[in-house]
Amino acid sequence: MNSKVPKDMFRRFASKEMTKLTLSQYYTAGRHLLKHRNSGGDAGFSAFQLTAKFLYSELPVRIGQAVTGLKQNPSPYNIRQVQQFKALMDNYADDFSLLVDGTPAPNTPAANEKFVETLRRLKSKYRINMWMLSQGLRELSSAINEHNPQIVPGFLLPDATATGRRQEGVVPQHYYSSTLAYPDLSAPMAYLAPSGKMEMTDPSQWSQLSGPLGGEGTCGSSGGVSAPHQWRPNRVCSEFCDEASCRNPRLWFSDGTQRCAENQTRRFFDWLYSMNLGTQLLIEDHVAIHDYGHNLVQIIQPLEIANRAAHDASVICQRHYGFPAPVIKVIAPTPGVTTTYVPHYLYSMLFQLLKNALRATIEHHAKMGEGMQQQQRRRMPMIKLVMSSGDEDVTFKVSDEGGGIPLSQMDAIWSYLKTTKDPASVASSAKNGALSSITFMKRASDMPLFGVGDGLPMTRQIARYFGGDLDLVSMEGVGTDAYLHLSRSRNAVEHTSDLSTLLDSSSASESLMGFAHADIDTAAMPASASSSSSVSV
């Protein structure tokens, strides 16, 4: 923690609730500032002062929660031992110090200009912070792959998990020690029986077990109730996880502990990314209006942005592979539709999806060696980008014939912990035809967008931030359809939770924290966020 900031001041800001804004508030405030931007004098200063005062009180709350989130760490892994995450915490602490200790309140024109200069500095550091976050995830992935005991808790190491299944009647030690995956047996729980049906345990019969689940996992000598072959984490995981891997038994590729650890980690980094997204939007919007005379939240024509994203993705694809990209056909039954949104958010999301679709199609339909013929290139199926507008949503569907993804691997697409190769090695693998659908969907980081390999998880967070979503539906052997939904409601509020809500959303958080990093001081984080920002736009 930055020593320049008194701990009580940091706690005071970090314990407050965020003031979440709607698209309408962003748009209305932006138009108001633009109207008075060139008027000068008291009118111009008064207009900017209102928003500046809001940012001056709101940004420390959001940055303070980001620092505290990294410190509290509701994931099971000891991320405070990851160098890039430690550096990121220091950066956030410096940003916090710059705002609350190094910048006066924007109560005068001179102080307001100094505050805008502070915002410019924070804006310039955003990409550095995002790079640190992504590199930290790569470091964490490497530590998990190498089973680093300083970062990976004992109950997630291979000798503890033992693939999460009973082998020759021996139950993993964490069956008894981890309440995360295996809750108290005194309560009825659902489990997946060997027959493939969901059954309920009978608590009265567990006491009859002899040894670890009665040797072969049956109750008593008469057989009785079989012990669970695979637990459904109904007590813990379902309380904080709505992912498909916890609803569909076919996706239970590992034991309950690993599955819950992955989902808890994903939820934390979803939250951290969304916190970064919202904080940066506040900063960039104010700076764009002040310095360049345009606001970021606008009334847009989605089709125009879709056409530009399709063109740019094709150009980038051609430069990367050295031959014409598959055709992208844009279909829009209602081409003139408009909606309120952030243009570069929509562009980035569509570009990411089209980039993946192009790469999938090329990798599936062509050999990347020197013997590839021009005729083969021309036969590649087109990519379809369909835009549809309804009363509530504007929806895009990106369809490719790139071979699809197995159902068992779909959940891995959204993981933050699988991107371990750097972009150069990914590009090399692509040219050797070594990338499967799941690999390039997860690791397509050598073409520009976010540039850090977190394209799909980040794209989904952008979509969800103002009430939209991103879904993938794949048919193995054929292709993938990506559905991007944008809410047309101007009252869609920022979709990110306060840190206290994130921690309280799971009764398993304390169990995870206890197993993973008992050395972390949790006293610095208040139990709940009771105070609220009173400044509004």
PAGUBA-715425 format. One line per 2 residues: number of its first residue (from 0); their letters; for each residue x, z, y negated of C-alpha. Coordinates in steps of 0.1 Angstrom, whole numbers, plus 5000, padded with zeros to 4 digits. Layout:
BEGIN
NUM> a> X/Z/Y ~ ...
% end
This chain:
BEGIN
0> mn> 5000/5000/5000 ~ 5013/4992/4965
2> sk> 5026/5023/4949 ~ 5016/5012/4914
4> vp> 4979/5017/4923 ~ 4968/5054/4926
6> kd> 4951/5059/4960 ~ 4920/5073/4944
8> mf> 4915/5042/4923 ~ 4920/5020/4953
10> rr> 4895/5040/4973 ~ 4870/5039/4944
12> fa> 4870/5001/4943 ~ 4873/4995/4981
14> sk> 4843/5018/4988 ~ 4819/4998/4965
16> em> 4795/4972/4978 ~ 4801/4936/4968
18> tk> 4777/4919/4944 ~ 4767/4888/4963
20> lt> 4757/4858/4944 ~ 4734/4829/4951
22> ls> 4740/4792/4946 ~ 4715/4793/4918
24> qy> 4734/4821/4900 ~ 4766/4802/4903
26> yt> 4750/4770/4890 ~ 4731/4786/4862
28> ag> 4760/4807/4850 ~ 4783/4776/4851
30> rh> 4759/4755/4831 ~ 4756/4783/4805
32> ll> 4794/4786/4802 ~ 4798/4748/4799
34> kh> 4771/4747/4771 ~ 4790/4772/4750
36> rn> 4826/4763/4761 ~ 4833/4741/4731
38> sg> 4813/4760/4705 ~ 4842/4784/4698
40> gd> 4839/4816/4677 ~ 4818/4845/4688
42> ag> 4793/4824/4707 ~ 4819/4809/4730
44> fs> 4837/4842/4736 ~ 4804/4861/4742
46> af> 4794/4835/4769 ~ 4827/4838/4788
48> ql> 4830/4876/4783 ~ 4798/4882/4803
50> ta> 4812/4864/4834 ~ 4847/4877/4828
52> kf> 4835/4913/4828 ~ 4817/4907/4860
54> ly> 4848/4892/4876 ~ 4870/4920/4862
56> se> 4848/4946/4881 ~ 4840/4925/4912
58> lp> 4873/4910/4922 ~ 4890/4944/4928
60> vr> 4861/4953/4951 ~ 4865/4922/4972
62> ig> 4903/4923/4973 ~ 4903/4960/4980
64> qa> 4880/4955/5009 ~ 4902/4928/5023
66> vt> 4933/4951/5021 ~ 4913/4979/5037
68> gl> 4899/4956/5064 ~ 4935/4947/5074
70> kq> 4945/4983/5073 ~ 4914/4996/5093
72> np> 4916/4966/5116 ~ 4885/4966/5138
74> sp> 4901/4942/5162 ~ 4917/4957/5194
76> yn> 4952/4943/5185 ~ 4977/4962/5164
78> ir> 4979/4935/5137 ~ 4998/4958/5114
80> qv> 5028/4951/5136 ~ 5025/4914/5128
82> qq> 5049/4905/5101 ~ 5027/4879/5083
84> fk> 4997/4902/5082 ~ 5019/4929/5067
86> al> 5031/4905/5041 ~ 4995/4894/5035
88> md> 4985/4931/5029 ~ 5013/4934/5004
90> ny> 5002/4903/4986 ~ 4966/4915/4984
92> ad> 4978/4949/4972 ~ 4999/4931/4945
94> df> 4968/4911/4935 ~ 4948/4943/4933
96> sl> 4975/4960/4912 ~ 4977/4930/4889
98> lv> 4939/4932/4882 ~ 4934/4969/4878
100> dg> 4968/4980/4864 ~ 4983/4949/4848
102> tp> 4953/4933/4831 ~ 4933/4948/4803
104> ap> 4895/4945/4803 ~ 4884/4912/4787
106> nt> 4868/4929/4757 ~ 4885/4908/4730
108> pa> 4894/4871/4728 ~ 4931/4879/4733
110> an> 4924/4901/4763 ~ 4900/4875/4777
112> ek> 4928/4849/4776 ~ 4952/4873/4794
114> fv> 4925/4878/4820 ~ 4921/4840/4825
116> et> 4959/4838/4830 ~ 4957/4865/4857
118> lr> 4930/4844/4874 ~ 4953/4814/4873
120> rl> 4980/4834/4890 ~ 4956/4846/4917
122> ks> 4943/4810/4922 ~ 4978/4797/4927
124> ky> 4985/4824/4954 ~ 4954/4815/4974
126> ri> 4970/4788/4995 ~ 5000/4811/5001
128> nm> 4976/4838/5013 ~ 4957/4814/5036
130> wm> 4990/4801/5050 ~ 5001/4837/5057
132> ls> 4967/4844/5074 ~ 4971/4814/5097
134> qg> 5007/4821/5105 ~ 4998/4857/5112
136> lr> 4972/4844/5137 ~ 4999/4822/5153
138> el> 5022/4853/5155 ~ 4994/4873/5170
140> ss> 4986/4845/5196 ~ 5023/4845/5206
142> ai> 5024/4882/5210 ~ 4993/4881/5232
144> ne> 5007/4853/5253 ~ 5040/4873/5257
146> hn> 5021/4906/5263 ~ 5039/4924/5235
148> pq> 5031/4961/5241 ~ 5036/4969/5204
150> iv> 5007/4946/5195 ~ 4986/4943/5227
152> pg> 4969/4976/5238 ~ 4976/4987/5273
154> fl> 4940/4981/5285 ~ 4944/4944/5277
156> lp> 4978/4939/5294 ~ 4978/4919/5327
158> da> 4985/4949/5349 ~ 4955/4966/5335
160> ta> 4930/4938/5334 ~ 4940/4922/5368
162> tg> 4917/4893/5360 ~ 4888/4916/5356
164> rr> 4875/4913/5391 ~ 4877/4936/5421
166> qe> 4904/4924/5445 ~ 4904/4938/5480
168> gv> 4884/4968/5470 ~ 4908/4979/5442
170> vp> 4892/4984/5408 ~ 4913/4979/5376
172> qh> 4923/5012/5360 ~ 4905/5003/5328
174> yy> 4872/5004/5348 ~ 4874/5042/5342
176> ss> 4893/5043/5309 ~ 4877/5016/5288
178> tl> 4842/5023/5276 ~ 4843/4989/5259
180> ay> 4839/4968/5290 ~ 4826/4994/5314
182> pd> 4802/5019/5298 ~ 4789/5052/5312
184> ls> 4776/5046/5347 ~ 4749/5072/5342
186> ap> 4727/5047/5323 ~ 4710/5016/5339
188> ma> 4729/4985/5331 ~ 4724/4948/5338
190> yl> 4751/4930/5359 ~ 4756/4897/5375
192> ap> 4752/4901/5412 ~ 4772/4879/5437
194> sg> 4739/4860/5443 ~ 4741/4848/5407
196> km> 4710/4869/5397 ~ 4709/4895/5370
198> em> 4703/4930/5386 ~ 4700/4965/5372
200> td> 4722/4993/5384 ~ 4706/5025/5399
202> ps> 4724/5055/5382 ~ 4713/5079/5409
204> qw> 4733/5060/5436 ~ 4766/5058/5418
206> sq> 4775/5094/5428 ~ 4774/5082/5465
208> ls> 4805/5060/5460 ~ 4835/5070/5479
210> gp> 4868/5061/5464 ~ 4870/5033/5438
212> lg> 4835/5019/5442 ~ 4833/5029/5478
214> ge> 4862/5008/5490 ~ 4843/4976/5493
216> gt> 4821/4984/5463 ~ 4790/4995/5482
218> cg> 4770/5027/5480 ~ 4775/5049/5511
220> ss> 4780/5037/5546 ~ 4746/5020/5547
222> gg> 4755/4994/5522 ~ 4730/5003/5495
224> vs> 4735/4989/5460 ~ 4766/4966/5455
226> ap> 4789/4974/5427 ~ 4788/4949/5398
228> hq> 4809/4918/5404 ~ 4809/4910/5367
230> wr> 4796/4933/5341 ~ 4773/4920/5313
232> pn> 4785/4941/5283 ~ 4750/4950/5273
234> rv> 4760/4985/5260 ~ 4788/4974/5237
236> cs> 4794/4937/5233 ~ 4758/4927/5226
238> ef> 4756/4951/5197 ~ 4782/4932/5177
240> cd> 4784/4898/5194 ~ 4759/4870/5194
242> ea> 4783/4844/5208 ~ 4773/4821/5236
244> sc> 4799/4836/5259 ~ 4780/4869/5260
246> rn> 4747/4852/5266 ~ 4756/4826/5292
248> pr> 4771/4839/5325 ~ 4787/4805/5331
250> lw> 4810/4812/5301 ~ 4823/4845/5314
252> fs> 4857/4832/5322 ~ 4874/4866/5321
254> dg> 4866/4902/5325 ~ 4844/4921/5301
256> tq> 4872/4938/5283 ~ 4890/4905/5274
258> rc> 4857/4889/5264 ~ 4847/4917/5241
260> ae> 4882/4919/5226 ~ 4882/4882/5219
262> nq> 4847/4884/5202 ~ 4856/4915/5182
264> tr> 4888/4898/5170 ~ 4869/4866/5161
266> rf> 4843/4885/5142 ~ 4869/4903/5122
268> fd> 4887/4871/5112 ~ 4854/4854/5105
270> wl> 4848/4882/5080 ~ 4883/4880/5066
272> ys> 4881/4843/5061 ~ 4847/4845/5044
274> mn> 4860/4873/5021 ~ 4888/4849/5011
276> lg> 4864/4821/5006 ~ 4840/4840/4983
278> tq> 4868/4856/4963 ~ 4885/4822/4957
280> ll> 4852/4806/4947 ~ 4846/4832/4920
282> ie> 4882/4826/4907 ~ 4882/4788/4909
284> dh> 4848/4784/4894 ~ 4857/4804/4863
286> va> 4891/4787/4859 ~ 4876/4752/4864
288> ih> 4850/4759/4837 ~ 4875/4775/4813
290> dy> 4903/4750/4817 ~ 4887/4717/4828
292> gh> 4851/4718/4816 ~ 4834/4715/4850
294> nl> 4818/4739/4874 ~ 4823/4739/4912
296> vq> 4786/4745/4922 ~ 4768/4713/4913
298> ii> 4737/4693/4921 ~ 4752/4668/4945
300> qp> 4743/4636/4964 ~ 4754/4644/5000
302> le> 4755/4608/5010 ~ 4781/4599/4984
304> ia> 4804/4627/4996 ~ 4798/4617/5032
306> nr> 4809/4581/5025 ~ 4840/4593/5008
308> aa> 4849/4617/5036 ~ 4843/4589/5062
310> hd> 4866/4565/5042 ~ 4894/4590/5038
312> as> 4892/4601/5074 ~ 4896/4565/5085
314> vi> 4925/4559/5062 ~ 4943/4591/5074
316> cq> 4936/4581/5111 ~ 4950/4547/5106
318> rh> 4982/4560/5089 ~ 4987/4585/5117
320> yg> 4982/4561/5147 ~ 4994/4529/5131
322> fp> 4963/4508/5139 ~ 4928/4505/5126
324> ap> 4906/4535/5132 ~ 4873/4533/5151
326> vi> 4844/4523/5128 ~ 4824/4551/5112
328> kv> 4788/4541/5108 ~ 4769/4562/5082
330> ia> 4732/4564/5087 ~ 4709/4580/5061
332> pt> 4671/4576/5063 ~ 4668/4594/5029
334> pg> 4699/4582/5010 ~ 4689/4595/4975
336> vt> 4685/4632/4985 ~ 4701/4658/4963
338> tt> 4709/4695/4968 ~ 4729/4723/4951
340> yv> 4762/4729/4967 ~ 4800/4730/4963
342> ph> 4811/4693/4966 ~ 4846/4700/4980
344> yl> 4832/4723/5006 ~ 4810/4696/5020
346> ys> 4838/4670/5018 ~ 4862/4693/5037
348> ml> 4837/4701/5065 ~ 4827/4664/5070
350> fq> 4864/4653/5068 ~ 4873/4679/5095
352> ll> 4845/4668/5118 ~ 4851/4631/5114
354> kn> 4889/4636/5119 ~ 4882/4653/5152
356> al> 4857/4626/5163 ~ 4882/4598/5155
358> ra> 4910/4615/5173 ~ 4888/4623/5203
360> ti> 4877/4587/5206 ~ 4912/4573/5203
362> eh> 4927/4598/5228 ~ 4899/4592/5253
364> ha> 4897/4554/5252 ~ 4933/4544/5247
366> km> 4968/4549/5260 ~ 4992/4558/5232
368> ge> 5021/4540/5248 ~ 5037/4508/5236
370> gm> 5017/4487/5261 ~ 4984/4492/5243
372> qq> 4968/4459/5235 ~ 4951/4449/5203
374> qq> 4919/4440/5223 ~ 4917/4476/5236
376> rr> 4918/4489/5201 ~ 4889/4468/5190
378> rm> 4867/4480/5219 ~ 4867/4516/5209
380> pm> 4831/4528/5203 ~ 4821/4537/5167
382> ik> 4816/4571/5153 ~ 4781/4578/5140
384> lv> 4775/4600/5110 ~ 4738/4606/5105
386> ms> 4724/4625/5075 ~ 4688/4638/5075
388> sg> 4670/4658/5049 ~ 4641/4682/5054
390> de> 4623/4707/5034 ~ 4648/4735/5042
392> dv> 4680/4718/5053 ~ 4703/4688/5049
394> tf> 4717/4681/5083 ~ 4746/4659/5094
396> kv> 4753/4648/5129 ~ 4787/4635/5138
398> sd> 4786/4617/5172 ~ 4816/4604/5192
400> eg> 4823/4591/5226 ~ 4855/4609/5230
402> gg> 4851/4623/5265 ~ 4834/4656/5256
404> ip> 4844/4691/5264 ~ 4836/4712/5296
406> ls> 4810/4739/5290 ~ 4834/4766/5302
408> qm> 4858/4756/5274 ~ 4833/4753/5245
410> da> 4837/4789/5234 ~ 4875/4785/5230
412> iw> 4870/4760/5202 ~ 4860/4788/5179
414> sy> 4889/4811/5188 ~ 4915/4820/5162
416> lk> 4939/4830/5189 ~ 4947/4797/5207
418> tt> 4967/4778/5180 ~ 5003/4784/5190
420> kd> 5019/4750/5187 ~ 5031/4739/5153
422> pa> 5018/4706/5138 ~ 5049/4686/5147
424> sv> 5047/4694/5184 ~ 5009/4686/5184
426> as> 5016/4652/5168 ~ 5043/4645/5194
428> sa> 5019/4654/5222 ~ 4993/4631/5208
430> kn> 5016/4602/5208 ~ 5024/4608/5244
432> ga> 4988/4609/5254 ~ 4990/4645/5265
434> ls> 4961/4660/5245 ~ 4928/4668/5262
436> si> 4896/4670/5243 ~ 4897/4708/5241
438> tf> 4934/4707/5229 ~ 4929/4684/5200
440> mk> 4896/4699/5190 ~ 4914/4732/5187
442> ra> 4948/4721/5175 ~ 4942/4690/5154
444> sd> 4964/4704/5126 ~ 4987/4675/5120
446> mp> 4962/4656/5098 ~ 4956/4671/5064
448> lf> 4927/4694/5057 ~ 4934/4731/5059
450> gv> 4968/4722/5073 ~ 4970/4753/5094
452> gd> 4952/4746/5126 ~ 4921/4767/5120
454> gl> 4899/4737/5111 ~ 4868/4743/5132
456> pm> 4865/4781/5129 ~ 4871/4778/5091
458> tr> 4846/4749/5089 ~ 4820/4770/5105
460> qi> 4826/4799/5081 ~ 4823/4775/5051
462> ar> 4790/4762/5065 ~ 4776/4797/5071
464> yf> 4787/4811/5037 ~ 4756/4798/5019
466> gg> 4731/4799/5048 ~ 4741/4769/5068
468> dl> 4758/4766/5102 ~ 4779/4744/5124
470> dl> 4771/4737/5161 ~ 4787/4716/5187
472> vs> 4769/4701/5217 ~ 4791/4683/5242
474> me> 4786/4662/5273 ~ 4817/4662/5294
476> gv> 4828/4627/5303 ~ 4808/4612/5274
478> gt> 4813/4628/5240 ~ 4804/4654/5215
480> da> 4777/4658/5188 ~ 4785/4681/5159
482> yl> 4756/4694/5138 ~ 4764/4706/5103
484> hl> 4735/4723/5085 ~ 4733/4730/5048
486> sr> 4706/4751/5033 ~ 4687/4735/5005
488> sr> 4676/4768/4991 ~ 4693/4776/4958
490> na> 4686/4812/4966 ~ 4709/4812/4996
492> ve> 4731/4842/4990 ~ 4767/4846/5000
494> ht> 4768/4853/5037 ~ 4795/4879/5041
496> sd> 4792/4916/5049 ~ 4808/4946/5033
498> ls> 4836/4961/5053 ~ 4816/4992/5060
500> tl> 4788/4970/5075 ~ 4814/4952/5096
502> ld> 4828/4984/5110 ~ 4793/5000/5115
504> ss> 4779/4970/5132 ~ 4796/4979/5165
506> sa> 4795/5012/5182 ~ 4826/5000/5200
508> se> 4848/4999/5169 ~ 4861/5034/5174
510> sl> 4868/5028/5211 ~ 4887/4997/5203
512> mg> 4906/5013/5175 ~ 4915/5043/5197
514> fa> 4929/5021/5225 ~ 4946/4996/5204
516> ha> 4963/5015/5176 ~ 4957/5052/5175
518> di> 4985/5055/5149 ~ 4964/5039/5121
520> dt> 4953/5063/5094 ~ 4915/5058/5091
522> aa> 4911/5085/5066 ~ 4917/5061/5037
524> mp> 4885/5042/5044 ~ 4852/5059/5034
526> as> 4826/5062/5061 ~ 4801/5042/5041
528> as> 4799/5022/5009 ~ 4773/5040/4988
530> ss> 4781/5028/4953 ~ 4772/4993/4941
532> ss> 4784/4971/4913 ~ 4760/4971/4884
534> vs> 4773/4939/4867 ~ 4752/4908/4873
536> v> 4754/4872/4863
% end
